[in-house]
Amino acid sequence: MVIPDSMPASPDEQRSVWTNAYLNVRQQSEALCAPLTREDHVIQTAPEASPAKWHLAHVSWFFETFLLKAYLSGYAEFHPVFGYLFNSYYEQIGKFHPRQERGFLSRPDVDDILRYRAHVDEHMLTLLQRAGDDVWPALQQRLEIGLNHEQQHQELLLTDIKLNFSANPLRPAYRDDLPETSSATAPPLHWIALPGGIHEIGHQGSGFAYDNEKPRHRVYLNAFRLASRPVTNGEFLAFMQDGGYDNPAFWLSDGWATSRRLHWSSPLYWESQDGTERHFTLGGMRPLNLEEPVCHVSYYEADAYAAWAGKRLPTEAEWEIAARGVAVGGNLRDSGRLHPAPALPGEGLLQMYGDVWEHTASPYQAYPGFRLADGALGEYNGKFMCNQTVLRGGACVTAADHVRASYRNFFYPHDRWQFQGIRLAEDA
């Protein structure tokens, strides 16, 4: 969530900026759910995909727990059991409902959740108006985390809606007014040379960043080359047609075992119908566009494809250094497509932001000098720094003001339901 660098000098004007930012983010979440029926809000088809109404409630729980209870004197929580139902994973806060059972709950219903959101919003506006100058810096810091947290869940809303809808034989569209498949042709892939040596990575400056993007530190890299654009559906299809899913020579041991166990033979959402490849999108079933970036592939599949192509995945340090010269923009959520699009002709690195989160070869771990924040908020990122890999760059469902070169997303290597794709690298 981008807040202007040049804030007004007046404290009242500053609070107005933050209040407007709060209302804008909160309204966006409800707007994303507007196309859903009441029944659509309830379903959960996999442990990693939460019901839409849970997302709406959880982000409200975050503001209630970390701001209202902490800073608004006399605040009364909306419901005594909502803290149990909508806490995600904060062990220091208390027990929480099992993640895999969120879809078991028909109650509270959607109207109850919307009333909960209205209750939290009403009291948050009171807090933003009344908080004393002595607590404002700490409150502002938590508010900014809360706004970025809600933006993360807006992306998860769309990702989970897609997975939940895909389980329905009717293959319903989340929105039937989304743009049709582009007729553009992706430009030929070429290689961009980048220098080795000592570089600094990690967040710098006064803008917002999560704790896992810090501290800024030095890394040494050998010279390398990065592909000018992500791998396309057509290029990945060639891997499939060459027996890529059936040849263990290309796969990591864990990846091969996972692929066999889960019977993978294509990216998630692909279906062959009468010899034609189609795939499920937020606009329903559509023909597979061979020019679009391949999407919904796991780290294991990305690594196998890279091995088949005789290349490798970039490290997160390589990706970040390459991305610094690229302005944030492109096919992000703000474009309204909600689906990857073919790269447009251009010089240099294309589609570094948007379209698909790009797999890196880097494990998700702490940067040198990283320290957990005090209290339950220290559980936000740090406790997940094990057995996951880093992705960079944002996707077609990521808000444009939520991503930056230093942003570190992370998922387990078998995960496929996120909008994840592949950019190749090679040694110079």
URPEVEN-V275468 format. One record per residue. N is the residue number from 1. PSI is psi in whole degrees, -180 to 180 (none if undefined). D_FIRST is the distance of its C-alpha to the first C-alpha in whole Angstrom. Layout:
((N,PSI,D_FIRST) (N,PSI,D_FIRST))
This chain:
((1,117,0) (2,123,4) (3,136,6) (4,139,10) (5,-35,12) (6,83,15) (7,150,14) (8,151,18) (9,-34,20) (10,130,21) (11,-39,20) (12,-39,20) (13,-36,18) (14,-43,15) (15,-33,16) (16,-41,16) (17,-47,12) (18,-37,11) (19,-44,13) (20,-39,12) (21,-43,8) (22,-50,10) (23,-37,12) (24,-47,10) (25,-42,8) (26,-39,12) (27,-35,14) (28,-40,12) (29,-45,14) (30,-32,17) (31,-37,17) (32,-29,17) (33,-6,20) (34,-37,22) (35,-8,24) (36,146,25) (37,170,28) (38,-41,29) (39,-35,30) (40,-30,27) (41,-17,25) (42,-29,28) (43,150,29) (44,112,28) (45,-3,30) (46,152,29) (47,-32,28) (48,-9,25) (49,114,24) (50,155,23) (51,150,24) (52,-41,21) (53,-28,22) (54,-44,22) (55,-46,18) (56,-37,18) (57,-40,20) (58,-44,18) (59,-30,15) (60,-40,17) (61,-39,19) (62,-48,16) (63,-40,15) (64,-44,19) (65,-47,20) (66,-12,18) (67,-56,18) (68,-48,20) (69,-29,23) (70,-31,22) (71,-14,22) (72,107,23) (73,133,27) (74,7,29) (75,134,26) (76,123,28) (77,154,26) (78,-42,27) (79,135,29) (80,-18,30) (81,-10,30) (82,-30,26) (83,-36,25) (84,-41,28) (85,-33,27) (86,5,23) (87,134,22) (88,-58,21) (89,17,23) (90,95,23) (91,-33,26) (92,-17,26) (93,-38,25) (94,-173,28) (95,159,30) (96,157,28) (97,139,29) (98,134,29) (99,-43,27) (100,-6,29) (101,15,31) (102,-31,28) (103,-2,29) (104,-13,32) (105,110,31) (106,-23,32) (107,143,31) (108,145,29) (109,-180,29) (110,-40,26) (111,-39,27) (112,-41,27) (113,-42,24) (114,-35,23) (115,-38,25) (116,-46,23) (117,-43,20) (118,-39,21) (119,-48,23) (120,-43,20) (121,-44,18) (122,-45,21) (123,-29,21) (124,-40,18) (125,-38,18) (126,-45,21) (127,-45,20) (128,-28,17) (129,-34,20) (130,-17,23) (131,135,22) (132,158,24) (133,-26,23) (134,-29,24) (135,-9,21) (136,-45,18) (137,-45,17) (138,-40,17) (139,-44,16) (140,-39,13) (141,-44,12) (142,-35,13) (143,-44,11) (144,-39,7) (145,-44,9) (146,-39,10) (147,-43,7) (148,-36,5) (149,-43,9) (150,-36,9) (151,-37,7) (152,-42,10) (153,-24,13) (154,-41,12) (155,-43,13) (156,-35,16) (157,-52,17) (158,-40,18) (159,-44,19) (160,-37,21) (161,-43,23) (162,-46,24) (163,-44,26) (164,-42,27) (165,-31,28) (166,-22,30) (167,-10,32) (168,124,34) (169,-22,37) (170,-14,36) (171,57,33) (172,150,31) (173,136,28) (174,-44,25) (175,128,25) (176,6,28) (177,11,27) (178,151,25) (179,146,26) (180,168,29) (181,135,29) (182,147,29) (183,4,33) (184,152,31) (185,128,33) (186,137,31) (187,156,32) (188,144,34) (189,134,33) (190,177,33) (191,135,33) (192,120,31) (193,136,32) (194,144,30) (195,151,32) (196,-168,32) (197,-166,33) (198,126,31) (199,162,27) (200,137,24) (201,167,21) (202,163,18) (203,142,15) (204,157,16) (205,-178,15) (206,-9,13) (207,171,9) (208,144,8) (209,150,10) (210,162,11) (211,-28,15) (212,-7,16) (213,2,15) (214,165,18) (215,161,20) (216,140,21) (217,167,24) (218,145,27) (219,154,28) (220,133,31) (221,145,31) (222,158,34) (223,146,34) (224,171,32) (225,142,32) (226,139,29) (227,145,29) (228,-21,28) (229,168,26) (230,163,26) (231,137,29) (232,167,30) (233,-41,31) (234,-41,35) (235,-39,35) (236,-34,34) (237,-35,37) (238,-39,39) (239,-44,38) (240,-46,39) (241,-21,42) (242,11,43) (243,24,43) (244,-35,40) (245,-10,40) (246,4,43) (247,107,44) (248,-13,43) (249,-25,43) (250,-9,40) (251,144,38) (252,154,37) (253,-49,39) (254,-37,37) (255,-43,35) (256,-45,39) (257,-41,39) (258,-44,36) (259,-41,37) (260,-44,40) (261,-37,40) (262,3,37) (263,45,39) (264,138,37) (265,0,38) (266,169,35) (267,158,31) (268,141,30) (269,-4,30) (270,142,33) (271,137,36) (272,126,40) (273,112,42) (274,42,45) (275,4,44) (276,134,41) (277,129,38) (278,165,35) (279,156,32) (280,135,30) (281,174,26) (282,-12,24) (283,14,27) (284,-168,30) (285,133,32) (286,157,32) (287,144,34) (288,122,33) (289,114,32) (290,-15,33) (291,-13,31) (292,154,28) (293,137,26) (294,142,28) (295,158,25) (296,45,25) (297,143,27) (298,170,27) (299,-40,28) (300,-44,31) (301,-39,32) (302,-43,30) (303,-39,32) (304,-42,35) (305,-44,34) (306,-42,34) (307,-42,37) (308,-39,39) (309,-5,37) (310,23,39) (311,-160,35) (312,172,33) (313,147,29) (314,154,27) (315,163,26) (316,-31,22) (317,-42,23) (318,-45,25) (319,-47,22) (320,-43,20) (321,-40,22) (322,-36,23) (323,-15,19) (324,-30,19) (325,7,21) (326,126,19) (327,143,16) (328,127,13) (329,-174,15) (330,-155,17) (331,76,17) (332,-178,14) (333,-33,13) (334,-20,13) (335,-22,17) (336,2,18) (337,-41,20) (338,33,19) (339,144,22) (340,150,22) (341,154,24) (342,148,27) (343,144,26) (344,151,27) (345,144,29) (346,171,28) (347,154,29) (348,-152,27) (349,125,25) (350,147,24) (351,34,21) (352,-29,19) (353,139,16) (354,-176,16) (355,-75,19) (356,142,19) (357,134,18) (358,124,21) (359,143,23) (360,167,24) (361,5,27) (362,134,26) (363,148,26) (364,109,23) (365,171,24) (366,143,23) (367,156,23) (368,128,26) (369,0,25) (370,139,23) (371,136,23) (372,142,22) (373,155,20) (374,149,23) (375,-166,23) (376,-29,22) (377,-19,18) (378,-16,20) (379,-5,20) (380,-51,17) (381,-42,17) (382,-36,21) (383,-4,23) (384,9,22) (385,63,24) (386,131,27) (387,20,28) (388,164,25) (389,158,24) (390,139,21) (391,153,19) (392,155,17) (393,-12,15) (394,172,14) (395,-176,16) (396,-5,16) (397,12,14) (398,134,11) (399,139,8) (400,-31,9) (401,19,5) (402,-7,5) (403,154,8) (404,172,11) (405,-33,14) (406,-2,14) (407,129,12) (408,107,15) (409,159,16) (410,138,19) (411,165,21) (412,150,25) (413,-17,27) (414,-10,29) (415,139,26) (416,-12,26) (417,-15,24) (418,160,21) (419,80,20) (420,137,22) (421,-163,24) (422,130,26) (423,131,26) (424,158,29) (425,165,30) (426,158,34) (427,144,35) (428,none,37))
